[in-house]
Amino acid sequence: MNEMIQRLIEKTGLSEEQASAAATTVLGFLKEKLPGPVASQIDSLMAGGGGIGEKLGGLGASLGGMFGKKE
């Protein structure tokens, strides 16, 4: 989550507190809207170590078909 917050700060100029609130809000929204198994992956993603971009890349590829993306 810290990496996401840092990226928000860098890209938007938000304060750390604002970026943290934005990240929490977006993650909450995603967990509400995505199917249960996918939503639980968000918690795992945020709890685990390593770069979020690397982890999201795999998750994004998995979700591609669900949203109509053809490989």
MODELLER restraints for C-alpha pairs under 7 A, 6 or more apart:
rsr = mdl.restraints
at = mdl.atoms
rsr.add(forms.Gaussian(group=physical.xy_distance, feature=features.Distance(at['CA:1:A'], at['CA:46:A']), mean=5.50, stdev=0.5))
rsr.add(forms.Gaussian(group=physical.xy_distance, feature=features.Distance(at['CA:5:A'], at['CA:19:A']), mean=5.38, stdev=0.5))
rsr.add(forms.Gaussian(group=physical.xy_distance, feature=features.Distance(at['CA:5:A'], at['CA:20:A']), mean=5.66, stdev=0.5))
rsr.add(forms.Gaussian(group=physical.xy_distance, feature=features.Distance(at['CA:5:A'], at['CA:23:A']), mean=6.49, stdev=0.5))
rsr.add(forms.Gaussian(group=physical.xy_distance, feature=features.Distance(at['CA:8:A'], at['CA:14:A']), mean=6.85, stdev=0.5))
rsr.add(forms.Gaussian(group=physical.xy_distance, feature=features.Distance(at['CA:8:A'], at['CA:19:A']), mean=5.73, stdev=0.5))
rsr.add(forms.Gaussian(group=physical.xy_distance, feature=features.Distance(at['CA:9:A'], at['CA:15:A']), mean=6.31, stdev=0.5))
rsr.add(forms.Gaussian(group=physical.xy_distance, feature=features.Distance(at['CA:9:A'], at['CA:16:A']), mean=6.51, stdev=0.5))
rsr.add(forms.Gaussian(group=physical.xy_distance, feature=features.Distance(at['CA:9:A'], at['CA:19:A']), mean=6.07, stdev=0.5))
rsr.add(forms.Gaussian(group=physical.xy_distance, feature=features.Distance(at['CA:30:A'], at['CA:39:A']), mean=7.00, stdev=0.5))
rsr.add(forms.Gaussian(group=physical.xy_distance, feature=features.Distance(at['CA:31:A'], at['CA:39:A']), mean=4.56, stdev=0.5))
rsr.add(forms.Gaussian(group=physical.xy_distance, feature=features.Distance(at['CA:45:A'], at['CA:55:A']), mean=6.92, stdev=0.5))
